[in-house]
Amino acid sequence: MSGLKATPEDVRHAYRLLLGREPDAGGFDTYCQLIATQSVSAPDVAAILQSSDEYKTRHMAEPALIEAEFEGLKLYPWRGDNLIGAPVQASGSYEPHVLPAFVDCVPVGGTVLDVGANIGIFTLSAARKVGAKGRVFAIEPIARNVQSLCAGIHGNGFHHVSVFPVAASASAGVVPMLRNANSSNGIVDTHISASMADAFAPTQPVHALLQGVERLDVIKIDIEGHEPLAWPGIEPLVRKHRPVIFTEFNPVAIRNHSRVDPETYLEQLFECAAKVESIEFDGERKVCGTIAEVMDRWRAANRRAGTDGTCHIDLVIFARGGVEDSRQV
């Protein structure tokens, strides 16, 4: 046993954190005697408590996933997801400026692709809208999120959702990822070394996964700045099926993790677009006729939010030859 010598207060905190209770008199006295007579560190105290039957029983009894109600759907965030799971549980809301617009574009009986499905909010919402005669495809590389996603599919009784536990990219391979233990978000960054990575994920071009699909009505893409590098694997599906595309646009994340100019992604989108709209945080939608206008909308959003560029905006892309393009003819 080694490290900074434990104190009685360390024992008290260990009981609270690991067992969820105050120490009983007998147990507290035993530990205090142990740390008084031996060189016992705070981590040693924690390790002993974690080996106890009480700790094992307590944590085996707690499910890794938590069932939550979300707009009439059953959602299963994993315990400890403070980025999306916990806020959704607390507020009952998620991206209210984007999700309703997305669902409105999903046709009954249609086919939807969710790239970066996370714990399944957009996937499950789309599955309910398309109904049993439709199809939803979800792409998500983080193992804990895949469990939440699968639990949601099962818990809501959906039989028309397919999950691909991979990262979307331009080709088949493996990529390193960065992620925090308390966040369901993961960042693909092909430029970091293996020793810096928090995890690794297999990759696939999305068109290879969905090559037999007969229709594709809506695509949602939210992959934390990896969008430009994943686009070559998605673009063949866009040209074939002319879907409506909802995508997050975060120039800072694109620069940091794809190592390309954000305008590169906009060029990819505009090349296949009949119309591009930005969605503001209050739900207002504005048509952007040029790449410069999109960048202006992003800068304006950051000014309103009081941020230095970390704020993203959301875009809706109506593909050439798609529904919106037909309406304009």
N, C-alpha and C positions, 0 to 999 in steps of 0.2 A: 504494500500500500504506500502511495506517495502523493505528493502535491501539498497545497496549502492546507494546514491542519484544520479540521472541521470544528465548528462551535455548536453549542446547543441550539443557537438560532438557525444554523444550517439544517439541523435535524427537524426543527419545526417547519421550516420552509419546504423541505423534502416531503414531509407528510402531506402538506397542503397541495403541493404541485402534483405529486405522483399518486397519492391515495385519495385526494379530495376531502381530507378531514384533518381535524386537529389530532396530534398524537395522544394516544392513551397513556395514562400515567406509567404503567408497567413498561410499555415499549419505549417511552421517552427516557425513563431511568436507565434502561438497558443500553440504549445508544449513548447516553451521556457518560455512562461508566466506560463504554468501549473507547470513546474518543479521549477520555481522560487518561486511560492506561496504555493506549496504543497510538501509533502514528497513523491516524485515519483522516483522509481528506474528504471534502464535501462530495466529489464524484464517487468516492468509495461508499459513502452513506447512500447515495442515490442508487448505486449498483446493487447494494444489498437489498434495499427496498424493492427494486425492480425484479429481484429474484424471488420475492415472497409470493405465496399463494394468493394473498389478497390483491396484489397488483395484477397478477396474471388473470384472476377471475374478473376483476373490474374492467380490464381492457379487452378481454375476450367478449364481455357482455355488451360492450359499446360497438355498434356497427360502424364500419368504415364510411358508409354512406348514410346520409340523413334524408329522409323523405320530406319534401316540402311541396306545398301547393303553389302553382304559378299559373295564373290566369286560366284556371280550370284544368290544368295539366299536372301530372305528378312529375316532380323534378327531384333528382337525387345527387345533390352536391356532396363532395367528399368532405369529411370532417377536417377542418383546418384550412379550407380554401377561403382566405380572407379577401381575395380580390373580387370574385364573382359570387361564389356560393353564399357566403355570409351576408353580403349586402342585398342579394336577391331575397333571401329569407327574411331579412329585416324590413325591406321596403315592398316586396311583392312586385317590383318593377325592374325592367332591364331595357336599356336603350330605347326609351319610349319615343324618341324622335325617328328611329329607324325601323324597329320591329313591326309596327303596324303597317308602314309603307311596304315593307317586304311581304308581309302576309297578304296585303291587298293585291300584289302582283302574282301571287301563287294561284294558278287555276285549279279548280276541282278536277280531279282525274289527271293532273299534270305530273311533271317530273322535275325534281329540284335537286341541286347539288350544293352541299354546304362544305366549303373548303376552310378548315379551321373550325371544327364544330364545337370545340371546348367541351362543356358538360351537357350540351344538347339543347339549349333554349331555342335556337333558330330551327334546328333539325326537327324537334318535337312539334313546334308550332306549324312547320310546313307539313309534317306528316298528318296532323289533324286536318289541315285545310285540303290537301289533295284527296284524302279519303282512301279507302281500301283499294280503289281502282287506280290510284296513282303510285308513284315511286319517289323515294327520297334516298339520296346517297350522301353519306357523311364521311369526311376525311379528317382524322384526328390522330396525331402520333403519340400523345402523352398517355401512358398506361392508366393512370388514375382517372383521367378524363374519359377514357374509353369505357372504364367500368361504370362511371356515372351515366354515360351515354347509353350503354347497353341496359342498365337498370331502368332508365327512363323509357326505352323502347318496350321492355318487358312489362314494366309497371303500368303503362298506358294501353297495353294490349295491341300494339302496332305490329303488323306482320309484313309491312311493305317498306321497311327501312333497311338498307344495307350499310354496314360500317367497314371502312378500310382503315386499319390501324397503322397508317404510314403518313409521312410528310409529303405534301405536294411539291414537286420540283420539276426541272426540265428533263431529267433522265433518271433511270434507276440507279440506286447507289445507297450510300449511308451519309448522314450529316450529323455534326455535333450540335447540341442544343444547350442553351442557357436557361435556367429556371430557378425560381425560389421555392423553398419548401412550403410556403404558405400561400402560393399563388397557382391558379390553374392555367395561367398563361405560360407558354414556352416560346423561346426565340431560337429560330434556326439561324446559325451563323457559320457559314462554311469557311470563314477566315480564321477562326480560333483554333488553337492547338488541341490535341486530344487531352492533354493534361489539364486544360482549362475548362473543358466541357463538363456540364452537370449530367448529361445523358447523351445517348445517340439514338437516332431514328432511321429506319429504312425509308427510302424515297421512291416514288414512282411518278411518271408523267400521268396526269389525270386522264388524258385521252386514251391511254392504254388500258386503264381500269374500266372505262365506260365505252369502249369501242363498239359494243353491240347494242347500245341504247338507241331506241328509235326516235325519241323526242327528248328535249331538254328545254324547259320553259324559263327557269330562274336559276341563277348561280349567286351564291354569297361567298365572298372571299375576305377573310380577316386572318392574316398570318404574320402579324407583327413585323412588317417590313420586308418579308421574303417574297412579296407579291411579284416584283419584276422578274425574279429568277424562276418562279413557278409558272409564270404566264405562258412560256413556250409550250408547256405541257397541257395548258387549258385552251389556248387559242384555237387549235383545230376543232374543238367542240363548239366554240363560239361561231366559227365560220360555217359549220355544218348546220347548227340548230338555231342560231340567231336568238339566244335567250336575252332576258333582262338580267343585268349584272349589278349586284350591290357589292361595293368594295370599300373597305377602310382605306383612307389615304393619309399616311403619316410620313411626311418627308424626312423628319429626323430619324425615325426607325429605318426607313429605306436607306438613307445614307450610312447609318451605323452598321446595319446588318447585311444589306445587299451590296454595299460599297458602290452604288451607282447613284447618279443624279435622280431625284424624284421625277423630274420631267421625262425621264426615260420610260417610266411606268405610264405616265399620262400619254406619251406618244403611242405606246402599245394599245392603250384603251381607245384613243381617238381614231386610230387607224381602222377600227372595226365599228365605230359608233355612228349612228344616225343622230343621236342627241345625248348630251351629258348634262346631268343635273347634280348640284350639291344639295345636301340636306343639312340644314342648320340645327342647332341644339333645341331650338324652339319648334322644330318641325317644318319651318319654312323651306321651300324648295326653289332654287334659282337655276335657270338654264345657263350653262357656261359654254360659250361658243368656241373658246380657244383655251389652250394650255395656260396662257397668261391669266385668263379669268379665273381658272381653278386655283392657281397659286395666289391670286388676290383674295379669293374667298377664304383660303386657308390662313393667310396673314390676318385678315379681318377677324376671323374666329379667335385667333390667338390674342389679338388686341382686346376683344371683348372679354375673354377669359382671364386676361392679365398674365398670360404665360409668355415665355420666351421662345416659343416654337414647339413645345411639347404637346400641344393640343392637336388632335387629328380632326379631319372632317370625313364625312361619308359621301360617296358618289353613287349615282345611279346611271348606268350605261344602257341605252337602248340600242341594240345591235342593228346594223344595216340589214334590211330585209326582214326584220322582226315586226312585232305587232305595232309598235309606235311609228316605225318607218312607214308601214303600210297606211297608217292613219293620215300621215302627212302628204301622201301622194294624191 
